[in-house]
Amino acid sequence: MFSGTPIDFQDEPLENNGFWPDLNLKDFQSQRTIPADIDADTIAQALIVAVAEVNAELESVEYQQRAKGYESAAAVPGVKMSGLNALCAQYTKAVFARAKADLLGEFATIGQRETHPGQESTETRAGLLAEASVVIRRMKGLKRATVKMV
């Protein structure tokens, strides 16, 4: 229930690898409605791990863009809104979805079932991981799904 009290999110920057955009814990908490009562260090660890995993999956994308002369994802041309380009928006979406999927177990441990019903469910976690996977596939220039013969 909305209490009228502003939520105190952790304004903590995450320094990325120089190509992918830096992120902020506060943005993650507010955009993905992460409960403020989950320990900030736990949230930070989930975000760091998600960044490392997504960066590893996108090594080929980074390599291709650097080969084209773009030193950062923000420099890659494309659709923009409020200074954010499509590549950085996709990256942020993938990281935030994966990090939230990792945190879902925390929702249940702090008694959030009443205020966030279903947030800790297996289906919710699978949906978030699928969201991240689809975005990463699109960033790699792949379709949502492919069929391979074995």
Backbone as JSON Lines, residues from 0, in Angstrom:
{"i":0,"aa":"M","n":[0.84,-1.17,0.0],"ca":[0.0,0.0,0.0],"c":[0.89,1.23,0.0]}
{"i":1,"aa":"F","n":[0.52,2.23,-0.75],"ca":[1.3,3.46,-0.85],"c":[1.15,4.26,0.43]}
{"i":2,"aa":"S","n":[2.26,4.59,1.04],"ca":[2.22,5.3,2.32],"c":[2.45,6.79,2.17]}
{"i":3,"aa":"G","n":[2.87,7.24,1.03],"ca":[3.18,8.64,0.83],"c":[4.61,8.99,1.19]}
{"i":4,"aa":"T","n":[5.31,8.06,1.84],"ca":[6.7,8.27,2.21],"c":[7.58,7.92,1.02]}
{"i":5,"aa":"P","n":[8.49,8.82,0.64],"ca":[9.37,8.49,-0.49],"c":[10.26,7.29,-0.15]}
{"i":6,"aa":"I","n":[10.5,6.45,-1.14],"ca":[11.36,5.28,-0.95],"c":[12.81,5.73,-1.04]}
{"i":7,"aa":"D","n":[13.61,5.28,-0.1],"ca":[15.02,5.66,-0.05],"c":[15.85,4.62,-0.79]}
{"i":8,"aa":"F","n":[16.03,4.83,-2.1],"ca":[16.84,3.91,-2.88],"c":[18.32,4.26,-2.71]}
{"i":9,"aa":"Q","n":[19.17,3.28,-2.96],"ca":[20.61,3.44,-2.82],"c":[21.21,4.05,-4.08]}
{"i":10,"aa":"D","n":[21.66,5.28,-4.01],"ca":[22.27,5.95,-5.16],"c":[23.74,5.56,-5.23]}
{"i":11,"aa":"E","n":[23.99,4.39,-5.8],"ca":[25.34,3.84,-5.87],"c":[25.68,3.49,-7.31]}
{"i":12,"aa":"P","n":[26.7,4.14,-7.9],"ca":[27.06,3.83,-9.29],"c":[27.77,2.48,-9.42]}
{"i":13,"aa":"L","n":[27.54,1.83,-10.56],"ca":[28.24,0.62,-10.92],"c":[29.1,0.96,-12.12]}
{"i":14,"aa":"E","n":[30.4,0.91,-11.96],"ca":[31.32,1.21,-13.06],"c":[31.45,-0.02,-13.94]}
{"i":15,"aa":"N","n":[31.16,0.17,-15.22],"ca":[31.2,-0.95,-16.15],"c":[32.56,-1.04,-16.81]}
{"i":16,"aa":"N","n":[32.66,-1.79,-17.89],"ca":[33.94,-2.11,-18.52],"c":[34.48,-1.06,-19.49]}
{"i":17,"aa":"G","n":[33.79,0.05,-19.64],"ca":[34.24,1.09,-20.56],"c":[33.48,1.1,-21.86]}
{"i":18,"aa":"F","n":[32.98,-0.04,-22.29],"ca":[32.17,-0.07,-23.5],"c":[30.69,0.01,-23.14]}
{"i":19,"aa":"W","n":[30.24,-0.88,-22.27],"ca":[28.84,-0.89,-21.87],"c":[28.6,0.21,-20.86]}
{"i":20,"aa":"P","n":[27.38,0.72,-20.79],"ca":[27.12,1.88,-19.92],"c":[27.26,1.55,-18.43]}
{"i":21,"aa":"D","n":[27.69,2.55,-17.68],"ca":[27.66,2.44,-16.23],"c":[26.2,2.41,-15.8]}
{"i":22,"aa":"L","n":[25.93,1.75,-14.71],"ca":[24.56,1.64,-14.21],"c":[24.51,2.2,-12.79]}
{"i":23,"aa":"N","n":[23.32,2.26,-12.23],"ca":[23.16,2.77,-10.88],"c":[22.16,1.9,-10.14]}
{"i":24,"aa":"L","n":[22.49,1.58,-8.91],"ca":[21.64,0.76,-8.07],"c":[20.26,1.39,-7.9]}
{"i":25,"aa":"K","n":[20.23,2.7,-7.79],"ca":[18.97,3.44,-7.62],"c":[18.05,3.23,-8.82]}
{"i":26,"aa":"D","n":[18.61,3.3,-10.03],"ca":[17.82,3.1,-11.24],"c":[17.24,1.68,-11.28]}
{"i":27,"aa":"F","n":[18.07,0.71,-10.93],"ca":[17.61,-0.68,-10.91],"c":[16.48,-0.85,-9.91]}
{"i":28,"aa":"Q","n":[16.66,-0.35,-8.69],"ca":[15.64,-0.49,-7.66],"c":[14.32,0.16,-8.07]}
{"i":29,"aa":"S","n":[14.39,1.34,-8.66],"ca":[13.15,2.04,-9.0],"c":[12.5,1.49,-10.27]}
{"i":30,"aa":"Q","n":[13.29,1.19,-11.3],"ca":[12.72,0.7,-12.55],"c":[12.15,-0.71,-12.43]}
{"i":31,"aa":"R","n":[12.74,-1.52,-11.59],"ca":[12.3,-2.92,-11.46],"c":[11.56,-3.16,-10.13]}
{"i":32,"aa":"T","n":[11.14,-2.09,-9.48],"ca":[10.39,-2.14,-8.22],"c":[10.96,-3.16,-7.24]}
{"i":33,"aa":"I","n":[12.23,-2.96,-6.93],"ca":[12.9,-3.8,-5.94],"c":[12.57,-3.21,-4.57]}
{"i":34,"aa":"P","n":[12.04,-4.02,-3.66],"ca":[11.71,-3.49,-2.34],"c":[12.92,-2.85,-1.66]}
{"i":35,"aa":"A","n":[12.71,-1.69,-1.08],"ca":[13.79,-0.94,-0.45],"c":[14.33,-1.66,0.79]}
{"i":36,"aa":"D","n":[13.57,-2.61,1.33],"ca":[14.05,-3.27,2.54],"c":[14.93,-4.49,2.27]}
{"i":37,"aa":"I","n":[15.19,-4.78,1.0],"ca":[16.21,-5.81,0.7],"c":[17.56,-5.15,0.89]}
{"i":38,"aa":"D","n":[18.45,-5.85,1.54],"ca":[19.78,-5.34,1.84],"c":[20.47,-4.8,0.59]}
{"i":39,"aa":"A","n":[21.01,-3.59,0.69],"ca":[21.65,-2.93,-0.45],"c":[22.82,-3.74,-1.0]}
{"i":40,"aa":"D","n":[23.57,-4.4,-0.12],"ca":[24.7,-5.21,-0.59],"c":[24.22,-6.41,-1.4]}
{"i":41,"aa":"T","n":[23.11,-6.99,-1.0],"ca":[22.54,-8.11,-1.73],"c":[22.1,-7.67,-3.11]}
{"i":42,"aa":"I","n":[21.46,-6.51,-3.18],"ca":[21.03,-5.96,-4.47],"c":[22.24,-5.64,-5.34]}
{"i":43,"aa":"A","n":[23.25,-5.05,-4.75],"ca":[24.46,-4.7,-5.49],"c":[25.14,-5.95,-6.06]}
{"i":44,"aa":"Q","n":[25.21,-7.01,-5.26],"ca":[25.81,-8.25,-5.74],"c":[25.04,-8.83,-6.91]}
{"i":45,"aa":"A","n":[23.72,-8.81,-6.83],"ca":[22.9,-9.32,-7.94],"c":[23.15,-8.51,-9.21]}
{"i":46,"aa":"L","n":[23.26,-7.2,-9.06],"ca":[23.49,-6.34,-10.23],"c":[24.88,-6.58,-10.82]}
{"i":47,"aa":"I","n":[25.89,-6.71,-9.98],"ca":[27.26,-6.96,-10.45],"c":[27.33,-8.29,-11.2]}
{"i":48,"aa":"V","n":[26.72,-9.33,-10.63],"ca":[26.74,-10.65,-11.26],"c":[26.0,-10.6,-12.6]}
{"i":49,"aa":"A","n":[24.86,-9.92,-12.64],"ca":[24.1,-9.82,-13.89],"c":[24.92,-9.08,-14.95]}
{"i":50,"aa":"V","n":[25.6,-8.03,-14.57],"ca":[26.45,-7.29,-15.51],"c":[27.55,-8.2,-16.05]}
{"i":51,"aa":"A","n":[28.21,-8.94,-15.17],"ca":[29.28,-9.83,-15.61],"c":[28.76,-10.89,-16.58]}
{"i":52,"aa":"E","n":[27.6,-11.46,-16.28],"ca":[27.02,-12.49,-17.16],"c":[26.61,-11.91,-18.52]}
{"i":53,"aa":"V","n":[25.94,-10.77,-18.5],"ca":[25.49,-10.16,-19.75],"c":[26.7,-9.7,-20.57]}
{"i":54,"aa":"N","n":[27.69,-9.1,-19.92],"ca":[28.9,-8.68,-20.64],"c":[29.55,-9.88,-21.34]}
{"i":55,"aa":"A","n":[29.61,-11.01,-20.64],"ca":[30.22,-12.2,-21.23],"c":[29.42,-12.67,-22.45]}
{"i":56,"aa":"E","n":[28.1,-12.64,-22.34],"ca":[27.27,-13.07,-23.47],"c":[27.36,-12.11,-24.65]}
{"i":57,"aa":"L","n":[27.7,-10.86,-24.38],"ca":[27.73,-9.85,-25.44],"c":[29.14,-9.49,-25.91]}
{"i":58,"aa":"E","n":[30.12,-10.34,-25.61],"ca":[31.49,-10.06,-26.05],"c":[31.57,-9.88,-27.56]}
{"i":59,"aa":"S","n":[30.86,-10.7,-28.3],"ca":[30.91,-10.61,-29.76],"c":[30.29,-9.3,-30.25]}
{"i":60,"aa":"V","n":[29.24,-8.84,-29.59],"ca":[28.61,-7.57,-29.97],"c":[29.57,-6.43,-29.7]}
{"i":61,"aa":"E","n":[30.2,-6.45,-28.54],"ca":[31.18,-5.41,-28.22],"c":[32.32,-5.41,-29.24]}
{"i":62,"aa":"Y","n":[32.83,-6.59,-29.56],"ca":[33.92,-6.71,-30.52],"c":[33.51,-6.15,-31.89]}
{"i":63,"aa":"Q","n":[32.32,-6.5,-32.35],"ca":[31.84,-6.02,-33.65],"c":[31.71,-4.49,-33.67]}
{"i":64,"aa":"Q","n":[31.16,-3.93,-32.61],"ca":[30.98,-2.48,-32.56],"c":[32.32,-1.76,-32.44]}
{"i":65,"aa":"R","n":[33.24,-2.3,-31.67],"ca":[34.57,-1.69,-31.58],"c":[35.28,-1.76,-32.94]}
{"i":66,"aa":"A","n":[35.1,-2.86,-33.67],"ca":[35.7,-3.01,-34.99],"c":[35.15,-1.97,-35.97]}
{"i":67,"aa":"K","n":[33.92,-1.52,-35.73],"ca":[33.32,-0.47,-36.56],"c":[33.76,0.93,-36.13]}
{"i":68,"aa":"G","n":[34.55,1.0,-35.07],"ca":[35.06,2.29,-34.61],"c":[34.3,2.91,-33.45]}
{"i":69,"aa":"Y","n":[33.35,2.21,-32.88],"ca":[32.59,2.75,-31.74],"c":[33.27,2.32,-30.45]}
{"i":70,"aa":"E","n":[33.7,3.28,-29.68],"ca":[34.42,2.98,-28.44],"c":[33.5,2.7,-27.26]}
{"i":71,"aa":"S","n":[32.22,3.0,-27.42],"ca":[31.26,2.71,-26.35],"c":[29.91,2.39,-26.97]}
{"i":72,"aa":"A","n":[29.08,1.71,-26.21],"ca":[27.74,1.39,-26.67],"c":[26.94,2.67,-26.9]}
{"i":73,"aa":"A","n":[27.19,3.68,-26.1],"ca":[26.47,4.95,-26.23],"c":[26.78,5.65,-27.55]}
{"i":74,"aa":"A","n":[27.92,5.35,-28.16],"ca":[28.31,5.98,-29.42],"c":[27.69,5.3,-30.64]}
{"i":75,"aa":"V","n":[27.13,4.12,-30.47],"ca":[26.54,3.38,-31.59],"c":[25.27,4.1,-32.03]}
{"i":76,"aa":"P","n":[25.17,4.42,-33.33],"ca":[23.98,5.13,-33.8],"c":[22.73,4.26,-33.72]}
{"i":77,"aa":"G","n":[21.63,4.94,-33.6],"ca":[20.36,4.24,-33.53],"c":[19.3,5.13,-32.91]}
{"i":78,"aa":"V","n":[18.17,4.57,-32.67],"ca":[17.06,5.28,-32.06],"c":[17.49,5.79,-30.69]}
{"i":79,"aa":"K","n":[17.11,7.04,-30.39],"ca":[17.47,7.63,-29.1],"c":[16.27,8.31,-28.46]}
{"i":80,"aa":"M","n":[16.28,8.33,-27.14],"ca":[15.3,9.08,-26.39],"c":[15.98,9.57,-25.11]}
{"i":81,"aa":"S","n":[15.88,10.85,-24.86],"ca":[16.49,11.44,-23.66],"c":[17.96,11.07,-23.54]}
{"i":82,"aa":"G","n":[18.67,11.02,-24.65],"ca":[20.1,10.73,-24.65],"c":[20.45,9.26,-24.56]}
{"i":83,"aa":"L","n":[19.47,8.38,-24.43],"ca":[19.71,6.95,-24.32],"c":[19.44,6.3,-25.67]}
{"i":84,"aa":"N","n":[20.46,5.6,-26.2],"ca":[20.25,4.93,-27.49],"c":[19.7,3.52,-27.29]}
{"i":85,"aa":"A","n":[19.27,2.92,-28.39],"ca":[18.62,1.61,-28.33],"c":[19.55,0.54,-27.76]}
{"i":86,"aa":"L","n":[20.82,0.54,-28.13],"ca":[21.74,-0.48,-27.66],"c":[21.91,-0.41,-26.14]}
{"i":87,"aa":"C","n":[22.06,0.78,-25.61],"ca":[22.2,0.94,-24.16],"c":[20.9,0.6,-23.44]}
{"i":88,"aa":"A","n":[19.77,0.93,-24.04],"ca":[18.48,0.6,-23.44],"c":[18.29,-0.92,-23.4]}
{"i":89,"aa":"Q","n":[18.66,-1.6,-24.49],"ca":[18.55,-3.06,-24.52],"c":[19.46,-3.68,-23.46]}
{"i":90,"aa":"Y","n":[20.67,-3.17,-23.38],"ca":[21.64,-3.69,-22.41],"c":[21.09,-3.55,-20.99]}
{"i":91,"aa":"T","n":[20.6,-2.36,-20.67],"ca":[20.07,-2.11,-19.33],"c":[18.89,-3.02,-19.03]}
{"i":92,"aa":"K","n":[18.02,-3.21,-20.0],"ca":[16.86,-4.08,-19.83],"c":[17.3,-5.51,-19.53]}
{"i":93,"aa":"A","n":[18.26,-6.01,-20.27],"ca":[18.74,-7.38,-20.07],"c":[19.38,-7.55,-18.69]}
{"i":94,"aa":"V","n":[20.22,-6.61,-18.31],"ca":[20.89,-6.68,-17.01],"c":[19.87,-6.6,-15.88]}
{"i":95,"aa":"F","n":[18.96,-5.63,-15.95],"ca":[17.99,-5.45,-14.87],"c":[17.06,-6.66,-14.75]}
{"i":96,"aa":"A","n":[16.65,-7.25,-15.87],"ca":[15.78,-8.43,-15.82],"c":[16.52,-9.6,-15.17]}
{"i":97,"aa":"R","n":[17.75,-9.79,-15.56],"ca":[18.53,-10.91,-15.0],"c":[18.8,-10.69,-13.51]}
{"i":98,"aa":"A","n":[19.13,-9.46,-13.13],"ca":[19.4,-9.18,-11.71],"c":[18.14,-9.37,-10.87]}
{"i":99,"aa":"K","n":[17.0,-8.93,-11.37],"ca":[15.76,-9.11,-10.6],"c":[15.43,-10.6,-10.46]}
{"i":100,"aa":"A","n":[15.65,-11.37,-11.52],"ca":[15.41,-12.81,-11.44],"c":[16.24,-13.43,-10.33]}
{"i":101,"aa":"D","n":[17.49,-12.97,-10.19],"ca":[18.36,-13.48,-9.13],"c":[17.88,-13.09,-7.74]}
{"i":102,"aa":"L","n":[17.19,-11.97,-7.63],"ca":[16.75,-11.47,-6.33],"c":[15.4,-12.03,-5.88]}
{"i":103,"aa":"L","n":[14.68,-12.69,-6.73],"ca":[13.32,-13.1,-6.38],"c":[13.25,-13.93,-5.11]}
{"i":104,"aa":"G","n":[14.23,-14.73,-4.84],"ca":[14.25,-15.5,-3.6],"c":[14.28,-14.62,-2.37]}
{"i":105,"aa":"E","n":[14.86,-13.44,-2.5],"ca":[14.93,-12.51,-1.37],"c":[13.56,-11.97,-1.01]}
{"i":106,"aa":"F","n":[12.67,-11.85,-1.98],"ca":[11.34,-11.3,-1.72],"c":[10.63,-12.14,-0.66]}
{"i":107,"aa":"A","n":[10.71,-13.45,-0.79],"ca":[10.04,-14.35,0.14],"c":[10.69,-14.3,1.52]}
{"i":108,"aa":"T","n":[12.0,-14.15,1.57],"ca":[12.68,-14.19,2.86],"c":[12.44,-12.95,3.7]}
{"i":109,"aa":"I","n":[12.02,-11.86,3.09],"ca":[11.75,-10.66,3.89],"c":[10.25,-10.43,4.08]}
{"i":110,"aa":"G","n":[9.44,-11.43,3.73],"ca":[8.01,-11.34,3.98],"c":[7.28,-10.45,3.01]}
{"i":111,"aa":"Q","n":[7.69,-10.43,1.76],"ca":[7.07,-9.56,0.78],"c":[5.87,-10.2,0.08]}
{"i":112,"aa":"R","n":[5.5,-11.39,0.42],"ca":[4.4,-12.05,-0.28],"c":[3.12,-11.25,-0.2]}
{"i":113,"aa":"E","n":[2.89,-10.6,0.94],"ca":[1.65,-9.84,1.09],"c":[1.64,-8.6,0.21]}
{"i":114,"aa":"T","n":[2.78,-7.94,0.08],"ca":[2.83,-6.69,-0.67],"c":[3.24,-6.87,-2.11]}
{"i":115,"aa":"H","n":[3.85,-8.01,-2.43],"ca":[4.3,-8.3,-3.79],"c":[3.92,-9.73,-4.15]}
{"i":116,"aa":"P","n":[2.62,-10.04,-4.2],"ca":[2.22,-11.43,-4.46],"c":[2.73,-11.92,-5.81]}
{"i":117,"aa":"G","n":[3.26,-13.16,-5.81],"ca":[3.72,-13.79,-7.04],"c":[5.11,-13.37,-7.47]}
{"i":118,"aa":"Q","n":[5.71,-12.4,-6.81],"ca":[7.01,-11.9,-7.24],"c":[8.11,-12.96,-7.09]}
{"i":119,"aa":"E","n":[7.92,-13.89,-6.17],"ca":[8.97,-14.89,-5.95],"c":[8.7,-16.2,-6.69]}
{"i":120,"aa":"S","n":[7.69,-16.23,-7.53],"ca":[7.31,-17.48,-8.19],"c":[8.32,-17.91,-9.26]}
{"i":121,"aa":"T","n":[8.3,-19.21,-9.52],"ca":[9.17,-19.79,-10.54],"c":[8.83,-19.21,-11.92]}
{"i":122,"aa":"E","n":[7.53,-19.0,-12.16],"ca":[7.1,-18.45,-13.45],"c":[7.63,-17.03,-13.65]}
{"i":123,"aa":"T","n":[7.6,-16.24,-12.59],"ca":[8.11,-14.87,-12.68],"c":[9.6,-14.89,-12.99]}
{"i":124,"aa":"R","n":[10.34,-15.75,-12.32],"ca":[11.79,-15.86,-12.55],"c":[12.06,-16.29,-13.99]}
{"i":125,"aa":"A","n":[11.34,-17.3,-14.45],"ca":[11.52,-17.79,-15.82],"c":[11.19,-16.7,-16.83]}
{"i":126,"aa":"G","n":[10.16,-15.92,-16.57],"ca":[9.78,-14.83,-17.45],"c":[10.86,-13.76,-17.54]}
{"i":127,"aa":"L","n":[11.46,-13.43,-16.39],"ca":[12.53,-12.43,-16.38],"c":[13.76,-12.93,-17.13]}
{"i":128,"aa":"L","n":[14.11,-14.19,-16.92],"ca":[15.27,-14.75,-17.63],"c":[15.01,-14.83,-19.13]}
{"i":129,"aa":"A","n":[13.78,-15.15,-19.51],"ca":[13.41,-15.18,-20.93],"c":[13.48,-13.77,-21.52]}
{"i":130,"aa":"E","n":[13.01,-12.78,-20.77],"ca":[13.09,-11.39,-21.23],"c":[14.53,-11.0,-21.52]}
{"i":131,"aa":"A","n":[15.42,-11.33,-20.6],"ca":[16.84,-11.01,-20.79],"c":[17.41,-11.75,-22.0]}
{"i":132,"aa":"S","n":[17.06,-13.02,-22.15],"ca":[17.58,-13.82,-23.27],"c":[17.11,-13.29,-24.62]}
{"i":133,"aa":"V","n":[15.84,-12.9,-24.7],"ca":[15.31,-12.38,-25.97],"c":[16.02,-11.08,-26.33]}
{"i":134,"aa":"V","n":[16.22,-10.2,-25.36],"ca":[16.9,-8.93,-25.63],"c":[18.34,-9.19,-26.09]}
{"i":135,"aa":"I","n":[19.02,-10.09,-25.42],"ca":[20.41,-10.4,-25.79],"c":[20.46,-10.99,-27.19]}
{"i":136,"aa":"R","n":[19.54,-11.86,-27.54],"ca":[19.49,-12.43,-28.9],"c":[19.31,-11.33,-29.93]}
{"i":137,"aa":"R","n":[18.43,-10.38,-29.67],"ca":[18.19,-9.29,-30.61],"c":[19.45,-8.42,-30.74]}
{"i":138,"aa":"M","n":[20.15,-8.2,-29.64],"ca":[21.38,-7.41,-29.69],"c":[22.43,-8.1,-30.55]}
{"i":139,"aa":"K","n":[22.41,-9.41,-30.57],"ca":[23.34,-10.19,-31.38],"c":[22.89,-10.31,-32.83]}
{"i":140,"aa":"G","n":[21.72,-9.75,-33.13],"ca":[21.21,-9.81,-34.49],"c":[20.47,-11.1,-34.79]}
{"i":141,"aa":"L","n":[20.13,-11.85,-33.78],"ca":[19.41,-13.11,-33.94],"c":[17.91,-12.88,-33.77]}
{"i":142,"aa":"K","n":[17.13,-13.8,-34.28],"ca":[15.69,-13.73,-34.08],"c":[15.37,-14.19,-32.66]}
{"i":143,"aa":"R","n":[14.13,-14.02,-32.27],"ca":[13.7,-14.39,-30.92],"c":[14.0,-15.85,-30.63]}
{"i":144,"aa":"A","n":[13.84,-16.69,-31.62],"ca":[14.09,-18.12,-31.45],"c":[14.57,-18.69,-32.76]}
{"i":145,"aa":"T","n":[15.4,-19.7,-32.68],"ca":[15.86,-20.38,-33.88],"c":[15.7,-21.89,-33.67]}
{"i":146,"aa":"V","n":[15.61,-22.58,-34.78],"ca":[15.48,-24.03,-34.73],"c":[16.73,-24.61,-35.38]}
{"i":147,"aa":"K","n":[17.34,-25.56,-34.7],"ca":[18.53,-26.23,-35.23],"c":[18.24,-27.71,-35.33]}
{"i":148,"aa":"M","n":[18.76,-28.32,-36.39],"ca":[18.68,-29.78,-36.49],"c":[19.88,-30.36,-35.79]}
{"i":149,"aa":"V","n":[19.64,-31.39,-35.06],"ca":[20.72,-32.02,-34.29],"c":[21.27,-33.19,-35.07]}
